Amino acid sequence: MTLPPCPICKRDAAPNAADSPFPFCSPRCRMADLGSWLDGSYRIAGTRTVDDDEELLESLMAAASEDGSS
Ligand SMILES: [Zn+2]
């Protein structure tokens, strides 16, 4: 069975280690990934919730439909 490589450095991860930071090859890569999260490369749950996005989308849709109806 082939395991996916470390998503950060693309080296083979070592999931056999007891304290493996799987799917990362090392704690350093895990921290690098966390850093990219904090950087805003990814959406961070908690700073902006999905509910907020849905509300925003709904208000935009409502505004758009009102616009077109009259
Ligand atoms: Zn790595």
N, CA, C, O and the ligand as a Tripos MOL2 file, in Angstrom:
@<TRIPOS>MOLECULE
protein
  281   279    71     0     0
PROTEIN
NO_CHARGES

@<TRIPOS>ATOM
      1 N           0.8510   -1.1970    0.0000 N.3       1 MET1
      2 CA          0.0000    0.0000    0.0000 C.3       1 MET1
      3 C           0.8790    1.2360    0.0000 C.2       1 MET1
      4 O           1.7790    1.3860    0.8260 O.2       1 MET1
      5 N           0.5940    2.1190   -0.9490 N.am      2 THR2
      6 CA          1.3870    3.3410   -1.0440 C.3       2 THR2
      7 C           0.6550    4.4970   -0.3770 C.2       2 THR2
      8 O          -0.4930    4.8050   -0.6970 O.2       2 THR2
      9 N           1.3330    5.1040    0.5280 N.am      3 LEU3
     10 CA          0.7360    6.2330    1.2260 C.3       3 LEU3
     11 C           1.0150    7.5180    0.4670 C.2       3 LEU3
     12 O           2.0360    7.6320   -0.2110 O.2       3 LEU3
     13 N           0.1270    8.4720    0.5770 N.am      4 PRO4
     14 CA          0.3590    9.7480   -0.1030 C.3       4 PRO4
     15 C           1.5760   10.4480    0.5040 C.2       4 PRO4
     16 O           1.8320   10.3400    1.7030 O.2       4 PRO4
     17 N           2.3180   11.1650   -0.3370 N.am      5 PRO5
     18 CA          3.4830   11.8690    0.1680 C.3       5 PRO5
     19 C           3.0860   13.0630    1.0220 C.2       5 PRO5
     20 O           1.9360   13.5020    1.0260 O.2       5 PRO5
     21 N           4.0570   13.5600    1.7280 N.am      6 CYS6
     22 CA          3.8340   14.7550    2.5370 C.3       6 CYS6
     23 C           3.3170   15.8820    1.6410 C.2       6 CYS6
     24 O           3.9520   16.2020    0.6360 O.2       6 CYS6
     25 N           2.1830   16.4870    1.9830 N.am      7 PRO7
     26 CA          1.6110   17.5340    1.1410 C.3       7 PRO7
     27 C           2.4440   18.8090    1.0960 C.2       7 PRO7
     28 O           2.2370   19.6690    0.2400 O.2       7 PRO7
     29 N           3.3670   18.9170    2.0050 N.am      8 ILE8
     30 CA          4.1830   20.1370    2.0470 C.3       8 ILE8
     31 C           5.4320   19.9880    1.2080 C.2       8 ILE8
     32 O           5.6750   20.7980    0.3140 O.2       8 ILE8
     33 N           6.2400   18.9520    1.4820 N.am      9 CYS9
     34 CA          7.5220   18.8320    0.7960 C.3       9 CYS9
     35 C           7.5240   17.6940   -0.2100 C.2       9 CYS9
     36 O           8.5210   17.4700   -0.8960 O.2       9 CYS9
     37 N           6.3990   16.9680   -0.3020 N.am     10 LYS10
     38 CA          6.2170   15.8930   -1.2810 C.3      10 LYS10
     39 C           7.1270   14.6950   -1.0400 C.2      10 LYS10
     40 O           7.2410   13.8190   -1.8960 O.2      10 LYS10
     41 N           7.7690   14.6550    0.1090 N.am     11 ARG11
     42 CA          8.5550   13.4690    0.4310 C.3      11 ARG11
     43 C           7.6140   12.4360    1.0220 C.2      11 ARG11
     44 O           6.4980   12.7380    1.4460 O.2      11 ARG11
     45 N           8.1070   11.2020    1.0350 N.am     12 ASP12
     46 CA          7.2980   10.1520    1.6250 C.3      12 ASP12
     47 C           7.0910   10.4330    3.1120 C.2      12 ASP12
     48 O           8.0420   10.7010    3.8460 O.2      12 ASP12
     49 N           5.8660   10.3680    3.5290 N.am     13 ALA13
     50 CA          5.5830   10.5010    4.9440 C.3      13 ALA13
     51 C           5.9670    9.2040    5.6470 C.2      13 ALA13
     52 O           6.1290    8.1670    5.0040 O.2      13 ALA13
     53 N           6.1080    9.2650    6.9420 N.am     14 ALA14
     54 CA          6.4830    8.0760    7.6980 C.3      14 ALA14
     55 C           5.4260    7.7990    8.7510 C.2      14 ALA14
     56 O           5.6300    8.0610    9.9360 O.2      14 ALA14
     57 N           4.2860    7.2630    8.3050 N.am     15 PRO15
     58 CA          3.1670    7.0690    9.2280 C.3      15 PRO15
     59 C           3.3770    5.9320   10.2170 C.2      15 PRO15
     60 O           2.5320    5.6710   11.0730 O.2      15 PRO15
     61 N           4.5130    5.2630   10.0900 N.am     16 ASN16
     62 CA          4.7680    4.1680   11.0230 C.3      16 ASN16
     63 C           5.3030    4.6650   12.3550 C.2      16 ASN16
     64 O           5.3240    3.9240   13.3370 O.2      16 ASN16
     65 N           5.7300    5.9020   12.3870 N.am     17 ALA17
     66 CA          6.2090    6.4550   13.6480 C.3      17 ALA17
     67 C           5.0440    6.6430   14.6130 C.2      17 ALA17
     68 O           3.9490    7.0300   14.2060 O.2      17 ALA17
     69 N           5.2790    6.3740   15.8600 N.am     18 ALA18
     70 CA          4.2110    6.4390   16.8470 C.3      18 ALA18
     71 C           3.6540    7.8520   16.9730 C.2      18 ALA18
     72 O           2.4560    8.0540   17.1720 O.2      18 ALA18
     73 N           4.5490    8.8170   16.8530 N.am     19 ASP19
     74 CA          4.1060   10.2100   16.9840 C.3      19 ASP19
     75 C           4.0650   10.8930   15.6250 C.2      19 ASP19
     76 O           4.3290   12.0890   15.5000 O.2      19 ASP19
     77 N           3.7280   10.1040   14.6130 N.am     20 SER20
     78 CA          3.7010   10.6330   13.2620 C.3      20 SER20
     79 C           2.7390   11.8080   13.1350 C.2      20 SER20
     80 O           1.6000   11.7460   13.5970 O.2      20 SER20
     81 N           3.2020   12.8540   12.5180 N.am     21 PRO21
     82 CA          2.3210   14.0020   12.2440 C.3      21 PRO21
     83 C           1.5350   13.8050   10.9650 C.2      21 PRO21
     84 O           1.1840   14.7690   10.2850 O.2      21 PRO21
     85 N           1.2590   12.5460   10.6380 N.am     22 PHE22
     86 CA          0.5360   12.1880    9.4240 C.3      22 PHE22
     87 C          -0.5820   13.1850    9.1260 C.2      22 PHE22
     88 O          -1.2860   13.5710   10.0590 O.2      22 PHE22
     89 N          -0.7850   13.6190    7.8980 N.am     23 PRO23
     90 CA         -0.1280   13.1010    6.6910 C.3      23 PRO23
     91 C           1.1950   13.7960    6.3590 C.2      23 PRO23
     92 O           1.6980   13.6630    5.2440 O.2      23 PRO23
     93 N           1.7470   14.5160    7.2930 N.am     24 PHE24
     94 CA          3.0030   15.2120    7.0260 C.3      24 PHE24
     95 C           4.1700   14.3430    7.4220 C.2      24 PHE24
     96 O           4.0400   13.4530    8.2620 O.2      24 PHE24
     97 N           5.3310   14.6060    6.8050 N.am     25 CYS25
     98 CA          6.4830   13.7610    7.0540 C.3      25 CYS25
     99 C           7.1350   14.1290    8.3780 C.2      25 CYS25
    100 O           7.8820   13.3290    8.9430 O.2      25 CYS25
    101 N           6.8670   15.3060    8.8690 N.am     26 SER26
    102 CA          7.5190   15.7500   10.0930 C.3      26 SER26
    103 C           6.7040   16.8640   10.7370 C.2      26 SER26
    104 O           5.9090   17.5250   10.0680 O.2      26 SER26
    105 N           6.8990   17.0680   12.0220 N.am     27 PRO27
    106 CA          6.1960   18.1660   12.7030 C.3      27 PRO27
    107 C           6.4610   19.5120   12.0320 C.2      27 PRO27
    108 O           5.6250   20.4150   12.0670 O.2      27 PRO27
    109 N           7.6370   19.6290   11.4220 N.am     28 ARG28
    110 CA          7.9870   20.8930   10.7780 C.3      28 ARG28
    111 C           7.0550   21.1720    9.5930 C.2      28 ARG28
    112 O           6.5950   22.2950    9.3900 O.2      28 ARG28
    113 N           6.7920   20.1100    8.8180 N.am     29 CYS29
    114 CA          5.8880   20.2730    7.6880 C.3      29 CYS29
    115 C           4.4650   20.5220    8.1640 C.2      29 CYS29
    116 O           3.7060   21.2650    7.5410 O.2      29 CYS29
    117 N           4.1210   19.8960    9.2680 N.am     30 ARG30
    118 CA          2.7830   20.1440    9.8070 C.3      30 ARG30
    119 C           2.6370   21.6110   10.2080 C.2      30 ARG30
    120 O           1.5990   22.2350    9.9850 O.2      30 ARG30
    121 N           3.6990   22.1410   10.8030 N.am     31 MET31
    122 CA          3.6740   23.5430   11.1860 C.3      31 MET31
    123 C           3.6430   24.4480    9.9600 C.2      31 MET31
    124 O           3.0020   25.4990    9.9650 O.2      31 MET31
    125 N           4.3420   24.0260    8.9110 N.am     32 ALA32
    126 CA          4.3350   24.8120    7.6800 C.3      32 ALA32
    127 C           2.9250   24.8780    7.1200 C.2      32 ALA32
    128 O           2.4830   25.9160    6.6280 O.2      32 ALA32
    129 N           2.2230   23.7440    7.2020 N.am     33 ASP33
    130 CA          0.8460   23.7210    6.7210 C.3      33 ASP33
    131 C          -0.0300   24.6100    7.5880 C.2      33 ASP33
    132 O          -0.8690   25.3540    7.0790 O.2      33 ASP33
    133 N           0.1650   24.5320    8.8870 N.am     34 LEU34
    134 CA         -0.5870   25.3830    9.8080 C.3      34 LEU34
    135 C          -0.3040   26.8440    9.5160 C.2      34 LEU34
    136 O          -1.1970   27.6890    9.5770 O.2      34 LEU34
    137 N           0.9470   27.1290    9.1990 N.am     35 GLY35
    138 CA          1.3220   28.4980    8.8750 C.3      35 GLY35
    139 C           0.5970   29.0120    7.6570 C.2      35 GLY35
    140 O           0.2070   30.1780    7.6070 O.2      35 GLY35
    141 N           0.4100   28.1450    6.6630 N.am     36 SER36
    142 CA         -0.2980   28.5780    5.4670 C.3      36 SER36
    143 C          -1.7700   28.7990    5.7690 C.2      36 SER36
    144 O          -2.4140   29.6500    5.1550 O.2      36 SER36
    145 N          -2.3000   28.0390    6.7060 N.am     37 TRP37
    146 CA         -3.6720   28.2850    7.1440 C.3      37 TRP37
    147 C          -3.7630   29.6700    7.7580 C.2      37 TRP37
    148 O          -4.6370   30.4630    7.4080 O.2      37 TRP37
    149 N          -2.8520   29.9510    8.6760 N.am     38 LEU38
    150 CA         -2.8960   31.2300    9.3710 C.3      38 LEU38
    151 C          -2.6290   32.3730    8.4150 C.2      38 LEU38
    152 O          -3.0480   33.5060    8.6510 O.2      38 LEU38
    153 N          -1.9350   32.0740    7.3440 N.am     39 ASP39
    154 CA         -1.6170   33.0690    6.3390 C.3      39 ASP39
    155 C          -2.8420   33.4970    5.5580 C.2      39 ASP39
    156 O          -2.8510   34.5480    4.9170 O.2      39 ASP39
    157 N          -3.8690   32.6780    5.6160 N.am     40 GLY40
    158 CA         -5.0680   32.9930    4.8610 C.3      40 GLY40
    159 C          -5.1280   32.2690    3.5370 C.2      40 GLY40
    160 O          -6.0160   32.5220    2.7230 O.2      40 GLY40
    161 N          -4.1760   31.3600    3.3140 N.am     41 SER41
    162 CA         -4.2140   30.5820    2.0820 C.3      41 SER41
    163 C          -5.4360   29.6770    2.0690 C.2      41 SER41
    164 O          -5.9990   29.3690    1.0190 O.2      41 SER41
    165 N          -5.8220   29.2680    3.2480 N.am     42 TYR42
    166 CA         -7.0210   28.4620    3.3800 C.3      42 TYR42
    167 C          -8.0480   29.2410    4.1810 C.2      42 TYR42
    168 O          -7.7220   30.2030    4.8770 O.2      42 TYR42
    169 N          -9.2780   28.8120    4.0700 N.am     43 ARG43
    170 CA        -10.3080   29.3920    4.9230 C.3      43 ARG43
    171 C         -10.1170   28.8460    6.3260 C.2      43 ARG43
    172 O          -9.8570   27.6560    6.5010 O.2      43 ARG43
    173 N         -10.2430   29.6930    7.3090 N.am     44 ILE44
    174 CA        -10.0780   29.2690    8.6820 C.3      44 ILE44
    175 C         -11.4430   29.2350    9.3700 C.2      44 ILE44
    176 O         -12.1080   30.2580    9.5300 O.2      44 ILE44
    177 N         -11.8300   28.0390    9.7660 N.am     45 ALA45
    178 CA        -13.0920   27.9120   10.4790 C.3      45 ALA45
    179 C         -12.9890   28.6590   11.7970 C.2      45 ALA45
    180 O         -12.0270   28.4760   12.5430 O.2      45 ALA45
    181 N         -13.9380   29.4700   12.0780 N.am     46 GLY46
    182 CA        -13.9140   30.1940   13.3430 C.3      46 GLY46
    183 C         -13.7710   31.6930   13.1270 C.2      46 GLY46
    184 O         -14.4440   32.4790   13.7940 O.2      46 GLY46
    185 N         -12.9130   32.0980   12.2140 N.am     47 THR47
    186 CA        -12.7890   33.5280   11.9600 C.3      47 THR47
    187 C         -13.9640   34.0110   11.1140 C.2      47 THR47
    188 O         -14.4210   35.1480   11.2350 O.2      47 THR47
    189 N         -14.4300   33.1210   10.2670 N.am     48 ARG48
    190 CA        -15.5930   33.4670    9.4540 C.3      48 ARG48
    191 C         -16.3610   32.1840    9.2490 C.2      48 ARG48
    192 O         -15.8280   31.2250    8.6900 O.2      48 ARG48
    193 N         -17.5730   32.1510    9.6810 N.am     49 THR49
    194 CA        -18.3090   30.9000    9.6660 C.3      49 THR49
    195 C         -19.0230   30.6960    8.3460 C.2      49 THR49
    196 O         -19.2340   31.6330    7.5760 O.2      49 THR49
    197 N         -19.3850   29.4640    8.1080 N.am     50 VAL50
    198 CA        -20.1550   29.1280    6.9150 C.3      50 VAL50
    199 C         -21.5090   29.8230    6.9550 C.2      50 VAL50
    200 O         -22.0350   30.2400    5.9230 O.2      50 VAL50
    201 N         -22.0650   29.9420    8.1490 N.am     51 ASP51
    202 CA        -23.3530   30.6130    8.2800 C.3      51 ASP51
    203 C         -23.2790   32.0430    7.7750 C.2      51 ASP51
    204 O         -24.2050   32.5360    7.1320 O.2      51 ASP51
    205 N         -22.1700   32.7010    8.0710 N.am     52 ASP52
    206 CA        -22.0060   34.0660    7.5880 C.3      52 ASP52
    207 C         -22.0450   34.1010    6.0730 C.2      52 ASP52
    208 O         -22.6860   34.9610    5.4700 O.2      52 ASP52
    209 N         -21.3490   33.1510    5.4710 N.am     53 ASP53
    210 CA        -21.3090   33.1070    4.0140 C.3      53 ASP53
    211 C         -22.6990   32.8540    3.4400 C.2      53 ASP53
    212 O         -23.0830   33.4610    2.4410 O.2      53 ASP53
    213 N         -23.4450   31.9630    4.0680 N.am     54 GLU54
    214 CA        -24.7800   31.6550    3.5680 C.3      54 GLU54
    215 C         -25.6970   32.8580    3.6890 C.2      54 GLU54
    216 O         -26.5050   33.1280    2.8010 O.2      54 GLU54
    217 N         -25.5670   33.5730    4.7830 N.am     55 GLU55
    218 CA        -26.3860   34.7730    4.9470 C.3      55 GLU55
    219 C         -26.0340   35.8030    3.8890 C.2      55 GLU55
    220 O         -26.9160   36.4390    3.3120 O.2      55 GLU55
    221 N         -24.7670   35.9610    3.6440 N.am     56 LEU56
    222 CA        -24.3170   36.9220    2.6360 C.3      56 LEU56
    223 C         -24.8490   36.5310    1.2640 C.2      56 LEU56
    224 O         -25.3450   37.3680    0.5110 O.2      56 LEU56
    225 N         -24.7360   35.2470    0.9570 N.am     57 LEU57
    226 CA        -25.1970   34.7550   -0.3340 C.3      57 LEU57
    227 C         -26.6930   34.9760   -0.4820 C.2      57 LEU57
    228 O         -27.1670   35.4040   -1.5350 O.2      57 LEU57
    229 N         -27.4330   34.6810    0.5820 N.am     58 GLU58
    230 CA        -28.8830   34.8590    0.5250 C.3      58 GLU58
    231 C         -29.2550   36.3110    0.3020 C.2      58 GLU58
    232 O         -30.1660   36.6060   -0.4720 O.2      58 GLU58
    233 N         -28.5680   37.2180    0.9650 N.am     59 SER59
    234 CA        -28.8950   38.6320    0.7970 C.3      59 SER59
    235 C         -28.5450   39.1000   -0.6110 C.2      59 SER59
    236 O         -29.2400   39.9360   -1.1880 O.2      59 SER59
    237 N         -27.4640   38.5540   -1.1570 N.am     60 LEU60
    238 CA        -27.1000   38.9120   -2.5210 C.3      60 LEU60
    239 C         -28.1280   38.3810   -3.5120 C.2      60 LEU60
    240 O         -28.5070   39.0700   -4.4590 O.2      60 LEU60
    241 N         -28.5740   37.1420   -3.2820 N.am     61 MET61
    242 CA        -29.5720   36.5460   -4.1710 C.3      61 MET61
    243 C         -30.8740   37.3300   -4.0930 C.2      61 MET61
    244 O         -31.5150   37.5770   -5.1150 O.2      61 MET61
    245 N         -31.2680   37.7250   -2.8760 N.am     62 ALA62
    246 CA        -32.4990   38.4810   -2.6960 C.3      62 ALA62
    247 C         -32.3810   39.8210   -3.4060 C.2      62 ALA62
    248 O         -33.3150   40.2520   -4.0820 O.2      62 ALA62
    249 N         -31.2570   40.4710   -3.2600 N.am     63 ALA63
    250 CA        -31.0650   41.7680   -3.9200 C.3      63 ALA63
    251 C         -31.1120   41.6090   -5.4200 C.2      63 ALA63
    252 O         -31.6880   42.4420   -6.1200 O.2      63 ALA63
    253 N         -30.5080   40.5420   -5.9210 N.am     64 ALA64
    254 CA        -30.4660   40.3180   -7.3630 C.3      64 ALA64
    255 C         -31.8620   40.0520   -7.9090 C.2      64 ALA64
    256 O         -32.2110   40.5610   -8.9750 O.2      64 ALA64
    257 N         -32.6730   39.2590   -7.1970 N.am     65 SER65
    258 CA        -34.0020   38.9420   -7.6950 C.3      65 SER65
    259 C         -34.9140   40.1600   -7.6070 C.2      65 SER65
    260 O         -35.7630   40.3650   -8.4750 O.2      65 SER65
    261 N         -34.7450   40.9650   -6.5690 N.am     66 GLU66
    262 CA        -35.5300   42.1960   -6.4780 C.3      66 GLU66
    263 C         -35.1880   43.1160   -7.6390 C.2      66 GLU66
    264 O         -36.0570   43.7750   -8.2090 O.2      66 GLU66
    265 N         -33.9340   43.1460   -7.9710 N.am     67 ASP67
    266 CA        -33.4550   43.9970   -9.0540 C.3      67 ASP67
    267 C         -34.1320   43.6470  -10.3600 C.2      67 ASP67
    268 O         -34.5390   44.5270  -11.1190 O.2      67 ASP67
    269 N         -34.2500   42.3400  -10.6210 N.am     68 GLY68
    270 CA        -34.7480   41.9150  -11.9140 C.3      68 GLY68
    271 C         -36.2700   41.9560  -12.0310 C.2      68 GLY68
    272 O         -36.7990   42.0110  -13.1420 O.2      68 GLY68
    273 N         -36.9790   41.9310  -10.9060 N.am     69 SER69
    274 CA        -38.4310   41.8010  -10.9650 C.3      69 SER69
    275 C         -39.1140   43.1020  -11.3470 C.2      69 SER69
    276 O         -40.2040   43.0990  -11.9190 O.2      69 SER69
    277 N         -38.4810   44.1900  -11.0340 N.am     70 SER70
    278 CA        -39.1450   45.4590  -11.3220 C.3      70 SER70
    279 C         -38.2140   46.4790  -11.9460 C.2      70 SER70
    280 O         -38.6340   47.5980  -12.2440 O.2      70 SER70
    281 ZN          7.2700   17.0860    4.5860 Zn       71 ZN71
@<TRIPOS>BOND
     1     1     2 1
     2     2     3 1
     3     3     4 2
     4     3     5 am
     5     5     6 1
     6     6     7 1
     7     7     8 2
     8     7     9 am
     9     9    10 1
    10    10    11 1
    11    11    12 2
    12    11    13 am
    13    13    14 1
    14    14    15 1
    15    15    16 2
    16    15    17 am
    17    17    18 1
    18    18    19 1
    19    19    20 2
    20    19    21 am
    21    21    22 1
    22    22    23 1
    23    23    24 2
    24    23    25 am
    25    25    26 1
    26    26    27 1
    27    27    28 2
    28    27    29 am
    29    29    30 1
    30    30    31 1
    31    31    32 2
    32    31    33 am
    33    33    34 1
    34    34    35 1
    35    35    36 2
    36    35    37 am
    37    37    38 1
    38    38    39 1
    39    39    40 2
    40    39    41 am
    41    41    42 1
    42    42    43 1
    43    43    44 2
    44    43    45 am
    45    45    46 1
    46    46    47 1
    47    47    48 2
    48    47    49 am
    49    49    50 1
    50    50    51 1
    51    51    52 2
    52    51    53 am
    53    53    54 1
    54    54    55 1
    55    55    56 2
    56    55    57 am
    57    57    58 1
    58    58    59 1
    59    59    60 2
    60    59    61 am
    61    61    62 1
    62    62    63 1
    63    63    64 2
    64    63    65 am
    65    65    66 1
    66    66    67 1
    67    67    68 2
    68    67    69 am
    69    69    70 1
    70    70    71 1
    71    71    72 2
    72    71    73 am
    73    73    74 1
    74    74    75 1
    75    75    76 2
    76    75    77 am
    77    77    78 1
    78    78    79 1
    79    79    80 2
    80    79    81 am
    81    81    82 1
    82    82    83 1
    83    83    84 2
    84    83    85 am
    85    85    86 1
    86    86    87 1
    87    87    88 2
    88    87    89 am
    89    89    90 1
    90    90    91 1
    91    91    92 2
    92    91    93 am
    93    93    94 1
    94    94    95 1
    95    95    96 2
    96    95    97 am
    97    97    98 1
    98    98    99 1
    99    99   100 2
   100    99   101 am
   101   101   102 1
   102   102   103 1
   103   103   104 2
   104   103   105 am
   105   105   106 1
   106   106   107 1
   107   107   108 2
   108   107   109 am
   109   109   110 1
   110   110   111 1
   111   111   112 2
   112   111   113 am
   113   113   114 1
   114   114   115 1
   115   115   116 2
   116   115   117 am
   117   117   118 1
   118   118   119 1
   119   119   120 2
   120   119   121 am
   121   121   122 1
   122   122   123 1
   123   123   124 2
   124   123   125 am
   125   125   126 1
   126   126   127 1
   127   127   128 2
   128   127   129 am
   129   129   130 1
   130   130   131 1
   131   131   132 2
   132   131   133 am
   133   133   134 1
   134   134   135 1
   135   135   136 2
   136   135   137 am
   137   137   138 1
   138   138   139 1
   139   139   140 2
   140   139   141 am
   141   141   142 1
   142   142   143 1
   143   143   144 2
   144   143   145 am
   145   145   146 1
   146   146   147 1
   147   147   148 2
   148   147   149 am
   149   149   150 1
   150   150   151 1
   151   151   152 2
   152   151   153 am
   153   153   154 1
   154   154   155 1
   155   155   156 2
   156   155   157 am
   157   157   158 1
   158   158   159 1
   159   159   160 2
   160   159   161 am
   161   161   162 1
   162   162   163 1
   163   163   164 2
   164   163   165 am
   165   165   166 1
   166   166   167 1
   167   167   168 2
   168   167   169 am
   169   169   170 1
   170   170   171 1
   171   171   172 2
   172   171   173 am
   173   173   174 1
   174   174   175 1
   175   175   176 2
   176   175   177 am
   177   177   178 1
   178   178   179 1
   179   179   180 2
   180   179   181 am
   181   181   182 1
   182   182   183 1
   183   183   184 2
   184   183   185 am
   185   185   186 1
   186   186   187 1
   187   187   188 2
   188   187   189 am
   189   189   190 1
   190   190   191 1
   191   191   192 2
   192   191   193 am
   193   193   194 1
   194   194   195 1
   195   195   196 2
   196   195   197 am
   197   197   198 1
   198   198   199 1
   199   199   200 2
   200   199   201 am
   201   201   202 1
   202   202   203 1
   203   203   204 2
   204   203   205 am
   205   205   206 1
   206   206   207 1
   207   207   208 2
   208   207   209 am
   209   209   210 1
   210   210   211 1
   211   211   212 2
   212   211   213 am
   213   213   214 1
   214   214   215 1
   215   215   216 2
   216   215   217 am
   217   217   218 1
   218   218   219 1
   219   219   220 2
   220   219   221 am
   221   221   222 1
   222   222   223 1
   223   223   224 2
   224   223   225 am
   225   225   226 1
   226   226   227 1
   227   227   228 2
   228   227   229 am
   229   229   230 1
   230   230   231 1
   231   231   232 2
   232   231   233 am
   233   233   234 1
   234   234   235 1
   235   235   236 2
   236   235   237 am
   237   237   238 1
   238   238   239 1
   239   239   240 2
   240   239   241 am
   241   241   242 1
   242   242   243 1
   243   243   244 2
   244   243   245 am
   245   245   246 1
   246   246   247 1
   247   247   248 2
   248   247   249 am
   249   249   250 1
   250   250   251 1
   251   251   252 2
   252   251   253 am
   253   253   254 1
   254   254   255 1
   255   255   256 2
   256   255   257 am
   257   257   258 1
   258   258   259 1
   259   259   260 2
   260   259   261 am
   261   261   262 1
   262   262   263 1
   263   263   264 2
   264   263   265 am
   265   265   266 1
   266   266   267 1
   267   267   268 2
   268   267   269 am
   269   269   270 1
   270   270   271 1
   271   271   272 2
   272   271   273 am
   273   273   274 1
   274   274   275 1
   275   275   276 2
   276   275   277 am
   277   277   278 1
   278   278   279 1
   279   279   280 2
@<TRIPOS>SUBSTRUCTURE
     1 MET1         2 RESIDUE 1 A MET
     2 THR2         6 RESIDUE 1 A THR
     3 LEU3        10 RESIDUE 1 A LEU
     4 PRO4        14 RESIDUE 1 A PRO
     5 PRO5        18 RESIDUE 1 A PRO
     6 CYS6        22 RESIDUE 1 A CYS
     7 PRO7        26 RESIDUE 1 A PRO
     8 ILE8        30 RESIDUE 1 A ILE
     9 CYS9        34 RESIDUE 1 A CYS
    10 LYS10       38 RESIDUE 1 A LYS
    11 ARG11       42 RESIDUE 1 A ARG
    12 ASP12       46 RESIDUE 1 A ASP
    13 ALA13       50 RESIDUE 1 A ALA
    14 ALA14       54 RESIDUE 1 A ALA
    15 PRO15       58 RESIDUE 1 A PRO
    16 ASN16       62 RESIDUE 1 A ASN
    17 ALA17       66 RESIDUE 1 A ALA
    18 ALA18       70 RESIDUE 1 A ALA
    19 ASP19       74 RESIDUE 1 A ASP
    20 SER20       78 RESIDUE 1 A SER
    21 PRO21       82 RESIDUE 1 A PRO
    22 PHE22       86 RESIDUE 1 A PHE
    23 PRO23       90 RESIDUE 1 A PRO
    24 PHE24       94 RESIDUE 1 A PHE
    25 CYS25       98 RESIDUE 1 A CYS
    26 SER26      102 RESIDUE 1 A SER
    27 PRO27      106 RESIDUE 1 A PRO
    28 ARG28      110 RESIDUE 1 A ARG
    29 CYS29      114 RESIDUE 1 A CYS
    30 ARG30      118 RESIDUE 1 A ARG
    31 MET31      122 RESIDUE 1 A MET
    32 ALA32      126 RESIDUE 1 A ALA
    33 ASP33      130 RESIDUE 1 A ASP
    34 LEU34      134 RESIDUE 1 A LEU
    35 GLY35      138 RESIDUE 1 A GLY
    36 SER36      142 RESIDUE 1 A SER
    37 TRP37      146 RESIDUE 1 A TRP
    38 LEU38      150 RESIDUE 1 A LEU
    39 ASP39      154 RESIDUE 1 A ASP
    40 GLY40      158 RESIDUE 1 A GLY
    41 SER41      162 RESIDUE 1 A SER
    42 TYR42      166 RESIDUE 1 A TYR
    43 ARG43      170 RESIDUE 1 A ARG
    44 ILE44      174 RESIDUE 1 A ILE
    45 ALA45      178 RESIDUE 1 A ALA
    46 GLY46      182 RESIDUE 1 A GLY
    47 THR47      186 RESIDUE 1 A THR
    48 ARG48      190 RESIDUE 1 A ARG
    49 THR49      194 RESIDUE 1 A THR
    50 VAL50      198 RESIDUE 1 A VAL
    51 ASP51      202 RESIDUE 1 A ASP
    52 ASP52      206 RESIDUE 1 A ASP
    53 ASP53      210 RESIDUE 1 A ASP
    54 GLU54      214 RESIDUE 1 A GLU
    55 GLU55      218 RESIDUE 1 A GLU
    56 LEU56      222 RESIDUE 1 A LEU
    57 LEU57      226 RESIDUE 1 A LEU
    58 GLU58      230 RESIDUE 1 A GLU
    59 SER59      234 RESIDUE 1 A SER
    60 LEU60      238 RESIDUE 1 A LEU
    61 MET61      242 RESIDUE 1 A MET
    62 ALA62      246 RESIDUE 1 A ALA
    63 ALA63      250 RESIDUE 1 A ALA
    64 ALA64      254 RESIDUE 1 A ALA
    65 SER65      258 RESIDUE 1 A SER
    66 GLU66      262 RESIDUE 1 A GLU
    67 ASP67      266 RESIDUE 1 A ASP
    68 GLY68      270 RESIDUE 1 A GLY
    69 SER69      274 RESIDUE 1 A SER
    70 SER70      278 RESIDUE 1 A SER
    71 ZN71       281 GROUP 0 **** ****
